[in-house]
């Protein structure tokens, strides 16, 4: 049996219906396309970062030890500036 004769997908156990096999093929195809797109993106210059406005991590509160808080004159103004 050559590589061309071998089936791409084989159900080893159970009795999968045509809908279940179609769903499995769709998932595997989507994952393969996503992996190829990620691989092409890395080769083209790296992953793009979301803009600061779209980045949801900015909503997570930081610990007090993570960054020193502004102190002294003008601290109230500096507290509203992006860090």
mmCIF file of the N, C-alpha and C atoms, coordinates in Angstrom:
data_MODEL
# 
_entry.id   MODEL 
# 
loop_
_atom_site.group_PDB 
_atom_site.id 
_atom_site.type_symbol 
_atom_site.label_atom_id 
_atom_site.label_alt_id 
_atom_site.label_comp_id 
_atom_site.label_asym_id 
_atom_site.label_entity_id 
_atom_site.label_seq_id 
_atom_site.pdbx_PDB_ins_code 
_atom_site.Cartn_x 
_atom_site.Cartn_y 
_atom_site.Cartn_z 
_atom_site.occupancy 
_atom_site.B_iso_or_equiv 
_atom_site.pdbx_formal_charge 
_atom_site.auth_seq_id 
_atom_site.auth_comp_id 
_atom_site.auth_asym_id 
_atom_site.auth_atom_id 
_atom_site.pdbx_PDB_model_num 
ATOM 1   N N  . UNK A 1 1  ? 0.846   -1.169 0.000  1.00 0.00 ? 1  UNK A N  1 
ATOM 2   C CA . UNK A 1 1  ? 0.000   0.000  0.000  1.00 0.00 ? 1  UNK A CA 1 
ATOM 3   C C  . UNK A 1 1  ? 0.894   1.236  0.000  1.00 0.00 ? 1  UNK A C  1 
ATOM 4   N N  . UNK A 1 2  ? 0.746   2.099  -0.967 1.00 0.00 ? 2  UNK A N  1 
ATOM 5   C CA . UNK A 1 2  ? 1.553   3.309  -1.058 1.00 0.00 ? 2  UNK A CA 1 
ATOM 6   C C  . UNK A 1 2  ? 0.909   4.424  -0.235 1.00 0.00 ? 2  UNK A C  1 
ATOM 7   N N  . UNK A 1 3  ? 1.620   5.516  -0.122 1.00 0.00 ? 3  UNK A N  1 
ATOM 8   C CA . UNK A 1 3  ? 1.112   6.650  0.650  1.00 0.00 ? 3  UNK A CA 1 
ATOM 9   C C  . UNK A 1 3  ? -0.141  7.242  0.005  1.00 0.00 ? 3  UNK A C  1 
ATOM 10  N N  . UNK A 1 4  ? -0.258  7.136  -1.301 1.00 0.00 ? 4  UNK A N  1 
ATOM 11  C CA . UNK A 1 4  ? -1.439  7.662  -1.994 1.00 0.00 ? 4  UNK A CA 1 
ATOM 12  C C  . UNK A 1 4  ? -2.661  6.787  -1.744 1.00 0.00 ? 4  UNK A C  1 
ATOM 13  N N  . UNK A 1 5  ? -2.444  5.500  -1.479 1.00 0.00 ? 5  UNK A N  1 
ATOM 14  C CA . UNK A 1 5  ? -3.548  4.582  -1.247 1.00 0.00 ? 5  UNK A CA 1 
ATOM 15  C C  . UNK A 1 5  ? -4.053  4.630  0.188  1.00 0.00 ? 5  UNK A C  1 
ATOM 16  N N  . UNK A 1 6  ? -3.220  5.090  1.114  1.00 0.00 ? 6  UNK A N  1 
ATOM 17  C CA . UNK A 1 6  ? -3.618  5.131  2.520  1.00 0.00 ? 6  UNK A CA 1 
ATOM 18  C C  . UNK A 1 6  ? -4.664  6.213  2.749  1.00 0.00 ? 6  UNK A C  1 
ATOM 19  N N  . UNK A 1 7  ? -5.654  5.936  3.565  1.00 0.00 ? 7  UNK A N  1 
ATOM 20  C CA . UNK A 1 7  ? -6.648  6.981  3.862  1.00 0.00 ? 7  UNK A CA 1 
ATOM 21  C C  . UNK A 1 7  ? -6.025  8.059  4.751  1.00 0.00 ? 7  UNK A C  1 
ATOM 22  N N  . UNK A 1 8  ? -6.471  9.286  4.557  1.00 0.00 ? 8  UNK A N  1 
ATOM 23  C CA . UNK A 1 8  ? -5.973  10.397 5.363  1.00 0.00 ? 8  UNK A CA 1 
ATOM 24  C C  . UNK A 1 8  ? -6.486  10.302 6.786  1.00 0.00 ? 8  UNK A C  1 
ATOM 25  N N  . UNK A 1 9  ? -7.703  9.827  6.946  1.00 0.00 ? 9  UNK A N  1 
ATOM 26  C CA . UNK A 1 9  ? -8.357  9.744  8.241  1.00 0.00 ? 9  UNK A CA 1 
ATOM 27  C C  . UNK A 1 9  ? -8.968  8.362  8.377  1.00 0.00 ? 9  UNK A C  1 
ATOM 28  N N  . UNK A 1 10 ? -8.780  7.755  9.541  1.00 0.00 ? 10 UNK A N  1 
ATOM 29  C CA . UNK A 1 10 ? -9.305  6.415  9.761  1.00 0.00 ? 10 UNK A CA 1 
ATOM 30  C C  . UNK A 1 10 ? -9.932  6.347  11.145 1.00 0.00 ? 10 UNK A C  1 
ATOM 31  N N  . UNK A 1 11 ? -11.162 5.859  11.234 1.00 0.00 ? 11 UNK A N  1 
ATOM 32  C CA . UNK A 1 11 ? -11.843 5.682  12.507 1.00 0.00 ? 11 UNK A CA 1 
ATOM 33  C C  . UNK A 1 11 ? -11.428 4.321  13.045 1.00 0.00 ? 11 UNK A C  1 
ATOM 34  N N  . UNK A 1 12 ? -10.768 4.319  14.207 1.00 0.00 ? 12 UNK A N  1 
ATOM 35  C CA . UNK A 1 12 ? -10.230 3.081  14.768 1.00 0.00 ? 12 UNK A CA 1 
ATOM 36  C C  . UNK A 1 12 ? -11.259 2.380  15.642 1.00 0.00 ? 12 UNK A C  1 
ATOM 37  N N  . UNK A 1 13 ? -11.975 3.152  16.460 1.00 0.00 ? 13 UNK A N  1 
ATOM 38  C CA . UNK A 1 13 ? -12.978 2.570  17.346 1.00 0.00 ? 13 UNK A CA 1 
ATOM 39  C C  . UNK A 1 13 ? -14.282 3.323  17.201 1.00 0.00 ? 13 UNK A C  1 
ATOM 40  N N  . UNK A 1 14 ? -15.358 2.639  17.465 1.00 0.00 ? 14 UNK A N  1 
ATOM 41  C CA . UNK A 1 14 ? -16.666 3.275  17.442 1.00 0.00 ? 14 UNK A CA 1 
ATOM 42  C C  . UNK A 1 14 ? -17.288 3.248  16.062 1.00 0.00 ? 14 UNK A C  1 
ATOM 43  N N  . UNK A 1 15 ? -18.441 3.866  15.969 1.00 0.00 ? 15 UNK A N  1 
ATOM 44  C CA . UNK A 1 15 ? -19.178 3.908  14.711 1.00 0.00 ? 15 UNK A CA 1 
ATOM 45  C C  . UNK A 1 15 ? -19.516 5.371  14.434 1.00 0.00 ? 15 UNK A C  1 
ATOM 46  N N  . UNK A 1 16 ? -18.588 6.071  13.781 1.00 0.00 ? 16 UNK A N  1 
ATOM 47  C CA . UNK A 1 16 ? -18.773 7.493  13.503 1.00 0.00 ? 16 UNK A CA 1 
ATOM 48  C C  . UNK A 1 16 ? -19.649 7.661  12.273 1.00 0.00 ? 16 UNK A C  1 
ATOM 49  N N  . UNK A 1 17 ? -20.611 8.553  12.397 1.00 0.00 ? 17 UNK A N  1 
ATOM 50  C CA . UNK A 1 17 ? -21.489 8.850  11.278 1.00 0.00 ? 17 UNK A CA 1 
ATOM 51  C C  . UNK A 1 17 ? -20.863 9.878  10.355 1.00 0.00 ? 17 UNK A C  1 
ATOM 52  N N  . UNK A 1 18 ? -21.480 10.111 9.207  1.00 0.00 ? 18 UNK A N  1 
ATOM 53  C CA . UNK A 1 18 ? -20.916 11.082 8.261  1.00 0.00 ? 18 UNK A CA 1 
ATOM 54  C C  . UNK A 1 18 ? -20.824 12.500 8.837  1.00 0.00 ? 18 UNK A C  1 
ATOM 55  N N  . UNK A 1 19 ? -21.795 12.879 9.693  1.00 0.00 ? 19 UNK A N  1 
ATOM 56  C CA . UNK A 1 19 ? -21.761 14.215 10.282 1.00 0.00 ? 19 UNK A CA 1 
ATOM 57  C C  . UNK A 1 19 ? -20.590 14.354 11.240 1.00 0.00 ? 19 UNK A C  1 
ATOM 58  N N  . UNK A 1 20 ? -20.315 13.328 12.026 1.00 0.00 ? 20 UNK A N  1 
ATOM 59  C CA . UNK A 1 20 ? -19.205 13.374 12.977 1.00 0.00 ? 20 UNK A CA 1 
ATOM 60  C C  . UNK A 1 20 ? -17.867 13.422 12.250 1.00 0.00 ? 20 UNK A C  1 
ATOM 61  N N  . UNK A 1 21 ? -17.736 12.672 11.188 1.00 0.00 ? 21 UNK A N  1 
ATOM 62  C CA . UNK A 1 21 ? -16.489 12.695 10.423 1.00 0.00 ? 21 UNK A CA 1 
ATOM 63  C C  . UNK A 1 21 ? -16.320 14.057 9.753  1.00 0.00 ? 21 UNK A C  1 
ATOM 64  N N  . UNK A 1 22 ? -17.400 14.632 9.238  1.00 0.00 ? 22 UNK A N  1 
ATOM 65  C CA . UNK A 1 22 ? -17.318 15.955 8.620  1.00 0.00 ? 22 UNK A CA 1 
ATOM 66  C C  . UNK A 1 22 ? -16.914 17.012 9.642  1.00 0.00 ? 22 UNK A C  1 
ATOM 67  N N  . UNK A 1 23 ? -17.440 16.919 10.855 1.00 0.00 ? 23 UNK A N  1 
ATOM 68  C CA . UNK A 1 23 ? -17.072 17.873 11.906 1.00 0.00 ? 23 UNK A CA 1 
ATOM 69  C C  . UNK A 1 23 ? -15.592 17.727 12.269 1.00 0.00 ? 23 UNK A C  1 
ATOM 70  N N  . UNK A 1 24 ? -15.114 16.505 12.348 1.00 0.00 ? 24 UNK A N  1 
ATOM 71  C CA . UNK A 1 24 ? -13.708 16.259 12.667 1.00 0.00 ? 24 UNK A CA 1 
ATOM 72  C C  . UNK A 1 24 ? -12.805 16.809 11.573 1.00 0.00 ? 24 UNK A C  1 
ATOM 73  N N  . UNK A 1 25 ? -13.160 16.585 10.333 1.00 0.00 ? 25 UNK A N  1 
ATOM 74  C CA . UNK A 1 25 ? -12.372 17.097 9.217  1.00 0.00 ? 25 UNK A CA 1 
ATOM 75  C C  . UNK A 1 25 ? -12.368 18.624 9.229  1.00 0.00 ? 25 UNK A C  1 
ATOM 76  N N  . UNK A 1 26 ? -13.501 19.245 9.535  1.00 0.00 ? 26 UNK A N  1 
ATOM 77  C CA . UNK A 1 26 ? -13.569 20.703 9.589  1.00 0.00 ? 26 UNK A CA 1 
ATOM 78  C C  . UNK A 1 26 ? -12.649 21.256 10.672 1.00 0.00 ? 26 UNK A C  1 
ATOM 79  N N  . UNK A 1 27 ? -12.638 20.626 11.833 1.00 0.00 ? 27 UNK A N  1 
ATOM 80  C CA . UNK A 1 27 ? -11.780 21.083 12.934 1.00 0.00 ? 27 UNK A CA 1 
ATOM 81  C C  . UNK A 1 27 ? -10.310 20.917 12.577 1.00 0.00 ? 27 UNK A C  1 
ATOM 82  N N  . UNK A 1 28 ? -9.961  19.783 12.019 1.00 0.00 ? 28 UNK A N  1 
ATOM 83  C CA . UNK A 1 28 ? -8.563  19.550 11.645 1.00 0.00 ? 28 UNK A CA 1 
ATOM 84  C C  . UNK A 1 28 ? -8.115  20.520 10.552 1.00 0.00 ? 28 UNK A C  1 
ATOM 85  N N  . UNK A 1 29 ? -8.989  20.815 9.612  1.00 0.00 ? 29 UNK A N  1 
ATOM 86  C CA . UNK A 1 29 ? -8.654  21.765 8.553  1.00 0.00 ? 29 UNK A CA 1 
ATOM 87  C C  . UNK A 1 29 ? -8.453  23.159 9.126  1.00 0.00 ? 29 UNK A C  1 
ATOM 88  N N  . UNK A 1 30 ? -9.332  23.580 10.036 1.00 0.00 ? 30 UNK A N  1 
ATOM 89  C CA . UNK A 1 30 ? -9.202  24.905 10.644 1.00 0.00 ? 30 UNK A CA 1 
ATOM 90  C C  . UNK A 1 30 ? -7.909  25.019 11.444 1.00 0.00 ? 30 UNK A C  1 
ATOM 91  N N  . UNK A 1 31 ? -7.575  23.975 12.180 1.00 0.00 ? 31 UNK A N  1 
ATOM 92  C CA . UNK A 1 31 ? -6.329  24.008 12.962 1.00 0.00 ? 31 UNK A CA 1 
ATOM 93  C C  . UNK A 1 31 ? -5.113  24.044 12.050 1.00 0.00 ? 31 UNK A C  1 
ATOM 94  N N  . UNK A 1 32 ? -5.147  23.303 10.953 1.00 0.00 ? 32 UNK A N  1 
ATOM 95  C CA . UNK A 1 32 ? -4.019  23.299 10.022 1.00 0.00 ? 32 UNK A CA 1 
ATOM 96  C C  . UNK A 1 32 ? -3.860  24.670 9.370  1.00 0.00 ? 32 UNK A C  1 
ATOM 97  N N  . UNK A 1 33 ? -4.974  25.299 9.008  1.00 0.00 ? 33 UNK A N  1 
ATOM 98  C CA . UNK A 1 33 ? -4.891  26.637 8.410  1.00 0.00 ? 33 UNK A CA 1 
ATOM 99  C C  . UNK A 1 33 ? -4.386  27.667 9.412  1.00 0.00 ? 33 UNK A C  1 
ATOM 100 N N  . UNK A 1 34 ? -4.826  27.565 10.668 1.00 0.00 ? 34 UNK A N  1 
ATOM 101 C CA . UNK A 1 34 ? -4.358  28.507 11.691 1.00 0.00 ? 34 UNK A CA 1 
ATOM 102 C C  . UNK A 1 34 ? -2.863  28.324 11.946 1.00 0.00 ? 34 UNK A C  1 
ATOM 103 N N  . UNK A 1 35 ? -2.408  27.086 11.971 1.00 0.00 ? 35 UNK A N  1 
ATOM 104 C CA . UNK A 1 35 ? -0.981  26.833 12.177 1.00 0.00 ? 35 UNK A CA 1 
ATOM 105 C C  . UNK A 1 35 ? -0.164  27.362 11.001 1.00 0.00 ? 35 UNK A C  1 
ATOM 106 N N  . UNK A 1 36 ? -0.671  27.183 9.794  1.00 0.00 ? 36 UNK A N  1 
ATOM 107 C CA . UNK A 1 36 ? 0.038   27.692 8.623  1.00 0.00 ? 36 UNK A CA 1 
ATOM 108 C C  . UNK A 1 36 ? 0.072   29.215 8.625  1.00 0.00 ? 36 UNK A C  1 
ATOM 109 N N  . UNK A 1 37 ? -1.023  29.846 9.015  1.00 0.00 ? 37 UNK A N  1 
ATOM 110 C CA . UNK A 1 37 ? -1.056  31.304 9.075  1.00 0.00 ? 37 UNK A CA 1 
ATOM 111 C C  . UNK A 1 37 ? -0.097  31.822 10.142 1.00 0.00 ? 37 UNK A C  1 
ATOM 112 N N  . UNK A 1 38 ? -0.038  31.147 11.283 1.00 0.00 ? 38 UNK A N  1 
ATOM 113 C CA . UNK A 1 38 ? 0.891   31.564 12.343 1.00 0.00 ? 38 UNK A CA 1 
ATOM 114 C C  . UNK A 1 38 ? 2.336   31.376 11.891 1.00 0.00 ? 38 UNK A C  1 
ATOM 115 N N  . UNK A 1 39 ? 2.591   30.282 11.205 1.00 0.00 ? 39 UNK A N  1 
ATOM 116 C CA . UNK A 1 39 ? 3.942   30.016 10.708 1.00 0.00 ? 39 UNK A CA 1 
ATOM 117 C C  . UNK A 1 39 ? 4.335   31.063 9.671  1.00 0.00 ? 39 UNK A C  1 
ATOM 118 N N  . UNK A 1 40 ? 3.415   31.431 8.777  1.00 0.00 ? 40 UNK A N  1 
ATOM 119 C CA . UNK A 1 40 ? 3.700   32.449 7.777  1.00 0.00 ? 40 UNK A CA 1 
ATOM 120 C C  . UNK A 1 40 ? 3.873   33.819 8.421  1.00 0.00 ? 40 UNK A C  1 
ATOM 121 N N  . UNK A 1 41 ? 3.098   34.100 9.464  1.00 0.00 ? 41 UNK A N  1 
ATOM 122 C CA . UNK A 1 41 ? 3.222   35.375 10.169 1.00 0.00 ? 41 UNK A CA 1 
ATOM 123 C C  . UNK A 1 41 ? 4.553   35.506 10.870 1.00 0.00 ? 41 UNK A C  1 
ATOM 124 N N  . UNK A 1 42 ? 5.051   34.413 11.445 1.00 0.00 ? 42 UNK A N  1 
ATOM 125 C CA . UNK A 1 42 ? 6.346   34.447 12.112 1.00 0.00 ? 42 UNK A CA 1 
ATOM 126 C C  . UNK A 1 42 ? 7.456   34.637 11.094 1.00 0.00 ? 42 UNK A C  1 
ATOM 127 N N  . UNK A 1 43 ? 7.308   34.014 9.926  1.00 0.00 ? 43 UNK A N  1 
ATOM 128 C CA . UNK A 1 43 ? 8.338   34.142 8.906  1.00 0.00 ? 43 UNK A CA 1 
ATOM 129 C C  . UNK A 1 43 ? 8.325   35.532 8.288  1.00 0.00 ? 43 UNK A C  1 
ATOM 130 N N  . UNK A 1 44 ? 7.167   36.192 8.273  1.00 0.00 ? 44 UNK A N  1 
ATOM 131 C CA . UNK A 1 44 ? 7.050   37.496 7.637  1.00 0.00 ? 44 UNK A CA 1 
ATOM 132 C C  . UNK A 1 44 ? 7.499   38.639 8.542  1.00 0.00 ? 44 UNK A C  1 
ATOM 133 N N  . UNK A 1 45 ? 7.777   38.384 9.799  1.00 0.00 ? 45 UNK A N  1 
ATOM 134 C CA . UNK A 1 45 ? 8.251   39.477 10.646 1.00 0.00 ? 45 UNK A CA 1 
ATOM 135 C C  . UNK A 1 45 ? 7.680   39.458 12.036 1.00 0.00 ? 45 UNK A C  1 
ATOM 136 N N  . UNK A 1 46 ? 7.119   38.376 12.459 1.00 0.00 ? 46 UNK A N  1 
ATOM 137 C CA . UNK A 1 46 ? 6.623   38.275 13.819 1.00 0.00 ? 46 UNK A CA 1 
ATOM 138 C C  . UNK A 1 46 ? 5.144   38.536 13.933 1.00 0.00 ? 46 UNK A C  1 
ATOM 139 N N  . UNK A 1 47 ? 4.642   38.234 15.094 1.00 0.00 ? 47 UNK A N  1 
ATOM 140 C CA . UNK A 1 47 ? 3.219   38.418 15.343 1.00 0.00 ? 47 UNK A CA 1 
ATOM 141 C C  . UNK A 1 47 ? 2.927   39.891 15.584 1.00 0.00 ? 47 UNK A C  1 
ATOM 142 N N  . UNK A 1 48 ? 1.784   40.317 15.143 1.00 0.00 ? 48 UNK A N  1 
ATOM 143 C CA . UNK A 1 48 ? 1.401   41.702 15.370 1.00 0.00 ? 48 UNK A CA 1 
ATOM 144 C C  . UNK A 1 48 ? 0.741   41.820 16.733 1.00 0.00 ? 48 UNK A C  1 
ATOM 145 N N  . UNK A 1 49 ? 1.067   42.875 17.433 1.00 0.00 ? 49 UNK A N  1 
ATOM 146 C CA . UNK A 1 49 ? 0.472   43.118 18.740 1.00 0.00 ? 49 UNK A CA 1 
ATOM 147 C C  . UNK A 1 49 ? -0.787  43.943 18.568 1.00 0.00 ? 49 UNK A C  1 
ATOM 148 N N  . UNK A 1 50 ? -1.776  43.707 19.408 1.00 0.00 ? 50 UNK A N  1 
ATOM 149 C CA . UNK A 1 50 ? -2.966  44.555 19.317 1.00 0.00 ? 50 UNK A CA 1 
ATOM 150 C C  . UNK A 1 50 ? -2.631  45.971 19.777 1.00 0.00 ? 50 UNK A C  1 
ATOM 151 N N  . UNK A 1 51 ? -3.422  46.916 19.326 1.00 0.00 ? 51 UNK A N  1 
ATOM 152 C CA . UNK A 1 51 ? -3.187  48.294 19.745 1.00 0.00 ? 51 UNK A CA 1 
ATOM 153 C C  . UNK A 1 51 ? -3.403  48.395 21.261 1.00 0.00 ? 51 UNK A C  1 
ATOM 154 N N  . UNK A 1 52 ? -2.930  49.454 21.834 1.00 0.00 ? 52 UNK A N  1 
ATOM 155 C CA . UNK A 1 52 ? -3.061  49.631 23.285 1.00 0.00 ? 52 UNK A CA 1 
ATOM 156 C C  . UNK A 1 52 ? -4.530  49.699 23.691 1.00 0.00 ? 52 UNK A C  1 
ATOM 157 N N  . UNK A 1 53 ? -5.373  50.254 22.831 1.00 0.00 ? 53 UNK A N  1 
ATOM 158 C CA . UNK A 1 53 ? -6.797  50.349 23.147 1.00 0.00 ? 53 UNK A CA 1 
ATOM 159 C C  . UNK A 1 53 ? -7.462  48.989 23.099 1.00 0.00 ? 53 UNK A C  1 
ATOM 160 N N  . UNK A 1 54 ? -7.042  48.108 22.201 1.00 0.00 ? 54 UNK A N  1 
ATOM 161 C CA . UNK A 1 54 ? -7.654  46.799 22.051 1.00 0.00 ? 54 UNK A CA 1 
ATOM 162 C C  . UNK A 1 54 ? -7.057  45.768 23.002 1.00 0.00 ? 54 UNK A C  1 
ATOM 163 N N  . UNK A 1 55 ? -5.920  46.083 23.610 1.00 0.00 ? 55 UNK A N  1 
ATOM 164 C CA . UNK A 1 55 ? -5.253  45.132 24.501 1.00 0.00 ? 55 UNK A CA 1 
ATOM 165 C C  . UNK A 1 55 ? -6.027  45.022 25.808 1.00 0.00 ? 55 UNK A C  1 
ATOM 166 N N  . UNK A 1 56 ? -6.596  43.850 26.073 1.00 0.00 ? 56 UNK A N  1 
ATOM 167 C CA . UNK A 1 56 ? -7.413  43.651 27.264 1.00 0.00 ? 56 UNK A CA 1 
ATOM 168 C C  . UNK A 1 56 ? -6.569  43.527 28.533 1.00 0.00 ? 56 UNK A C  1 
ATOM 169 N N  . UNK A 1 57 ? -5.280  43.297 28.396 1.00 0.00 ? 57 UNK A N  1 
ATOM 170 C CA . UNK A 1 57 ? -4.448  43.147 29.585 1.00 0.00 ? 57 UNK A CA 1 
ATOM 171 C C  . UNK A 1 57 ? -4.304  44.465 30.345 1.00 0.00 ? 57 UNK A C  1 
ATOM 172 N N  . UNK A 1 58 ? -4.576  45.579 29.695 1.00 0.00 ? 58 UNK A N  1 
ATOM 173 C CA . UNK A 1 58 ? -4.472  46.857 30.402 1.00 0.00 ? 58 UNK A CA 1 
ATOM 174 C C  . UNK A 1 58 ? -5.560  47.015 31.450 1.00 0.00 ? 58 UNK A C  1 
ATOM 175 N N  . UNK A 1 59 ? -6.604  46.192 31.383 1.00 0.00 ? 59 UNK A N  1 
ATOM 176 C CA . UNK A 1 59 ? -7.686  46.262 32.351 1.00 0.00 ? 59 UNK A CA 1 
ATOM 177 C C  . UNK A 1 59 ? -7.362  45.520 33.648 1.00 0.00 ? 59 UNK A C  1 
ATOM 178 N N  . UNK A 1 60 ? -6.314  44.720 33.629 1.00 0.00 ? 60 UNK A N  1 
ATOM 179 C CA . UNK A 1 60 ? -5.929  43.960 34.806 1.00 0.00 ? 60 UNK A CA 1 
ATOM 180 C C  . UNK A 1 60 ? -5.168  44.880 35.745 1.00 0.00 ? 60 UNK A C  1 
ATOM 181 N N  . UNK A 1 61 ? -5.564  44.882 37.000 1.00 0.00 ? 61 UNK A N  1 
ATOM 182 C CA . UNK A 1 61 ? -4.896  45.741 37.971 1.00 0.00 ? 61 UNK A CA 1 
ATOM 183 C C  . UNK A 1 61 ? -3.511  45.209 38.258 1.00 0.00 ? 61 UNK A C  1 
ATOM 184 N N  . UNK A 1 62 ? -2.604  46.123 38.471 1.00 0.00 ? 62 UNK A N  1 
ATOM 185 C CA . UNK A 1 62 ? -1.241  45.761 38.805 1.00 0.00 ? 62 UNK A CA 1 
ATOM 186 C C  . UNK A 1 62 ? -1.076  45.758 40.317 1.00 0.00 ? 62 UNK A C  1 
ATOM 187 N N  . UNK A 1 63 ? -0.100  44.998 40.773 1.00 0.00 ? 63 UNK A N  1 
ATOM 188 C CA . UNK A 1 63 ? 0.192   45.001 42.199 1.00 0.00 ? 63 UNK A CA 1 
ATOM 189 C C  . UNK A 1 63 ? 0.967   46.272 42.545 1.00 0.00 ? 63 UNK A C  1 
ATOM 190 N N  . UNK A 1 64 ? 0.994   46.597 43.804 1.00 0.00 ? 64 UNK A N  1 
ATOM 191 C CA . UNK A 1 64 ? 1.724   47.785 44.231 1.00 0.00 ? 64 UNK A CA 1 
ATOM 192 C C  . UNK A 1 64 ? 3.217   47.643 43.988 1.00 0.00 ? 64 UNK A C  1 
ATOM 193 N N  . UNK A 1 65 ? 3.714   46.428 44.048 1.00 0.00 ? 65 UNK A N  1 
ATOM 194 C CA . UNK A 1 65 ? 5.145   46.220 43.860 1.00 0.00 ? 65 UNK A CA 1 
ATOM 195 C C  . UNK A 1 65 ? 5.532   46.232 42.388 1.00 0.00 ? 65 UNK A C  1 
ATOM 196 N N  . UNK A 1 66 ? 4.570   46.127 41.475 1.00 0.00 ? 66 UNK A N  1 
ATOM 197 C CA . UNK A 1 66 ? 4.892   46.048 40.058 1.00 0.00 ? 66 UNK A CA 1 
ATOM 198 C C  . UNK A 1 66 ? 5.501   47.350 39.549 1.00 0.00 ? 66 UNK A C  1 
ATOM 199 N N  . UNK A 1 67 ? 4.938   48.479 39.934 1.00 0.00 ? 67 UNK A N  1 
ATOM 200 C CA . UNK A 1 67 ? 5.452   49.767 39.503 1.00 0.00 ? 67 UNK A CA 1 
ATOM 201 C C  . UNK A 1 67 ? 5.378   50.744 40.662 1.00 0.00 ? 67 UNK A C  1 
ATOM 202 N N  . UNK A 1 68 ? 6.392   51.572 40.801 1.00 0.00 ? 68 UNK A N  1 
ATOM 203 C CA . UNK A 1 68 ? 6.308   52.592 41.850 1.00 0.00 ? 68 UNK A CA 1 
ATOM 204 C C  . UNK A 1 68 ? 5.255   53.627 41.501 1.00 0.00 ? 68 UNK A C  1 
ATOM 205 N N  . UNK A 1 69 ? 4.491   54.021 42.471 1.00 0.00 ? 69 UNK A N  1 
ATOM 206 C CA . UNK A 1 69 ? 3.448   55.020 42.272 1.00 0.00 ? 69 UNK A CA 1 
ATOM 207 C C  . UNK A 1 69 ? 4.063   56.408 42.331 1.00 0.00 ? 69 UNK A C  1 
ATOM 208 N N  . UNK A 1 70 ? 3.535   57.321 41.528 1.00 0.00 ? 70 UNK A N  1 
ATOM 209 C CA . UNK A 1 70 ? 4.080   58.687 41.561 1.00 0.00 ? 70 UNK A CA 1 
ATOM 210 C C  . UNK A 1 70 ? 3.832   59.341 42.914 1.00 0.00 ? 70 UNK A C  1 
ATOM 211 N N  . UNK A 1 71 ? 4.806   60.088 43.385 1.00 0.00 ? 71 UNK A N  1 
ATOM 212 C CA . UNK A 1 71 ? 4.698   60.779 44.651 1.00 0.00 ? 71 UNK A CA 1 
ATOM 213 C C  . UNK A 1 71 ? 5.163   62.226 44.459 1.00 0.00 ? 71 UNK A C  1 
ATOM 214 N N  . UNK A 1 72 ? 4.732   63.069 45.329 1.00 0.00 ? 72 UNK A N  1 
ATOM 215 C CA . UNK A 1 72 ? 5.184   64.448 45.314 1.00 0.00 ? 72 UNK A CA 1 
ATOM 216 C C  . UNK A 1 72 ? 4.308   65.357 44.474 1.00 0.00 ? 72 UNK A C  1 
ATOM 217 N N  . UNK A 1 73 ? 4.814   66.575 44.189 1.00 0.00 ? 73 UNK A N  1 
ATOM 218 C CA . UNK A 1 73 ? 4.033   67.540 43.424 1.00 0.00 ? 73 UNK A CA 1 
ATOM 219 C C  . UNK A 1 73 ? 3.722   66.993 42.021 1.00 0.00 ? 73 UNK A C  1 
ATOM 220 N N  . UNK A 1 74 ? 2.490   67.148 41.601 1.00 0.00 ? 74 UNK A N  1 
ATOM 221 C CA . UNK A 1 74 ? 2.077   66.683 40.277 1.00 0.00 ? 74 UNK A CA 1 
ATOM 222 C C  . UNK A 1 74 ? 1.753   65.203 40.209 1.00 0.00 ? 74 UNK A C  1 
ATOM 223 N N  . UNK A 1 75 ? 1.748   64.515 41.356 1.00 0.00 ? 75 UNK A N  1 
ATOM 224 C CA . UNK A 1 75 ? 1.474   63.079 41.353 1.00 0.00 ? 75 UNK A CA 1 
ATOM 225 C C  . UNK A 1 75 ? 0.056   62.778 40.887 1.00 0.00 ? 75 UNK A C  1 
ATOM 226 N N  . UNK A 1 76 ? -0.885  63.679 41.203 1.00 0.00 ? 76 UNK A N  1 
ATOM 227 C CA . UNK A 1 76 ? -2.274  63.456 40.789 1.00 0.00 ? 76 UNK A CA 1 
ATOM 228 C C  . UNK A 1 76 ? -2.374  63.474 39.277 1.00 0.00 ? 76 UNK A C  1 
ATOM 229 N N  . UNK A 1 77 ? -1.577  64.324 38.619 1.00 0.00 ? 77 UNK A N  1 
ATOM 230 C CA . UNK A 1 77 ? -1.598  64.390 37.157 1.00 0.00 ? 77 UNK A CA 1 
ATOM 231 C C  . UNK A 1 77 ? -0.897  63.153 36.568 1.00 0.00 ? 77 UNK A C  1 
ATOM 232 N N  . UNK A 1 78 ? 0.191   62.740 37.152 1.00 0.00 ? 78 UNK A N  1 
ATOM 233 C CA . UNK A 1 78 ? 0.929   61.585 36.645 1.00 0.00 ? 78 UNK A CA 1 
ATOM 234 C C  . UNK A 1 78 ? 0.157   60.281 36.838 1.00 0.00 ? 78 UNK A C  1 
ATOM 235 N N  . UNK A 1 79 ? -0.773  60.257 37.801 1.00 0.00 ? 79 UNK A N  1 
ATOM 236 C CA . UNK A 1 79 ? -1.513  59.042 38.034 1.00 0.00 ? 79 UNK A CA 1 
ATOM 237 C C  . UNK A 1 79 ? -2.488  58.701 36.903 1.00 0.00 ? 79 UNK A C  1 
ATOM 238 N N  . UNK A 1 80 ? -2.842  59.703 36.108 1.00 0.00 ? 80 UNK A N  1 
ATOM 239 C CA . UNK A 1 80 ? -3.755  59.477 34.985 1.00 0.00 ? 80 UNK A CA 1 
ATOM 240 C C  . UNK A 1 80 ? -3.024  59.174 33.682 1.00 0.00 ? 80 UNK A C  1 
ATOM 241 N N  . UNK A 1 81 ? -1.719  59.346 33.657 1.00 0.00 ? 81 UNK A N  1 
ATOM 242 C CA . UNK A 1 81 ? -0.952  59.086 32.445 1.00 0.00 ? 81 UNK A CA 1 
ATOM 243 C C  . UNK A 1 81 ? -0.731  57.589 32.257 1.00 0.00 ? 81 UNK A C  1 
ATOM 244 N N  . UNK A 1 82 ? -0.613  57.141 31.011 1.00 0.00 ? 82 UNK A N  1 
ATOM 245 C CA . UNK A 1 82 ? -0.357  55.708 30.797 1.00 0.00 ? 82 UNK A CA 1 
ATOM 246 C C  . UNK A 1 82 ? 1.026   55.322 31.312 1.00 0.00 ? 82 UNK A C  1 
ATOM 247 N N  . UNK A 1 83 ? 1.124   54.113 31.792 1.00 0.00 ? 83 UNK A N  1 
ATOM 248 C CA . UNK A 1 83 ? 2.404   53.641 32.344 1.00 0.00 ? 83 UNK A CA 1 
ATOM 249 C C  . UNK A 1 83 ? 3.099   52.759 31.366 1.00 0.00 ? 83 UNK A C  1 
# 
